[in-house]
Amino acid sequence: MQDRPQPADVNVFIRGNSARQGALAPRGFLTMFGGQKFTKGSGRLELAQSIASKENPLTARVMVNRVWMLHFGKPLVSLPSDFGMQTPRPEQAELLDYLAATFMEEGWSLKKLQRLILNSRTYQQSCTSTSDKDLKDAENALLSRFNRLRLDYEQMRDSTLAACGSLNVANAGGRPTAPAAPEVDTRRSLYLFIDREVQASVPAMFDFANPDIHSPQRSVTTVPQQALFLINSPFIQTQSNKLAATLQASTGGIVDARTIEALYHRVLLRGPKPDEAEMALRFVNSAPPAPTPAPQTPLAQLAQVLLIGNEFQFAD
């Protein structure tokens, strides 16, 4: 697409019919935001500047609200795409304004905004609640604790690949990868090809947003199919097998207390508790391999249990 050498205003097409032209519609910003007229070229650059302007703080508020939602699982304004009169006033309106003003003052930098949020005491709280908090702030509208968050589909997949040593972080950028491509299980979910005509069923099972419609906020469901998928998933089993093989190769095929500790550190980023280590050793030394068609060693089965457990699947 190219602009005309001399862009000009056009008439309104009545009911979309170019043969029925109405009044002239000058290029300009939305009337409710001042109706600034555009005179430089097509007006696209002026439109972008008007949207991302300190004179239009709505843009900053919407952006800050969505970034907050991604980190806390719950937006400050309950409807991320509707800041109108029908939307309830946020409990933390002053916080929203402060973050929006800081966001603009810092040059609209998302990196600085996220650093501000993640370094806050609010974000660094635990999910642990008390009877007093439950009484005074049952919905956590006052941010008295952190919201326990389940990893979304992309986070779960990427975390699994990273924990099992399959993720190639150097292979970033470029064109999207087809689901059947050989290298698909080495790339982040960000680079997976999304086919709008034939949508993959697995992401949809974990509340993946419909690419055909506007989806400012994903729904979060907890259904038995999700757990059944994780238990029987060839993807999870393959990654579990790879992790177990890597750990056993580093110890010469021996599965001992050091192997169990290494497994816990790789998956849960902590060492096993004494009772966990004892049960794990007892299991790997006595459990028979799983039946075909997906045989797994006991260590691989243990790895899969850790990967699909709540401690790995939830952030708290």
Buried (B, 14 or more C-beta within 10 A) or exposed (E): EEEEEEBEEEEEEEEEEEEEEEEEEEBBBEEEBEEBEBEEBBBEEBBEBBEEBEEBBEBBBBBBBBBBBEBBBBBBBBBBBEBEEEEEEBBBEEBBBEBBBBBBEBEBBEEBBBEBBEEEEBBEEEEEBEEEBEEEBEEBEEBBBBBBBBBBBBBBBBBBBEBBEBBEEEEEEEEEBEEEEEEBBBBBBEBBEEEEEEEBEEBEBBBBBEEEEEBBBBEEEEEEEBEEBBEEBEBBBBBBBBBBBBBBEEEEEEBEEEBBBBBBEBBBEEEBEEEBBEBBBEBBEEBEEBEEEBEBBBBBBBBBBBBBEEEBBEBE
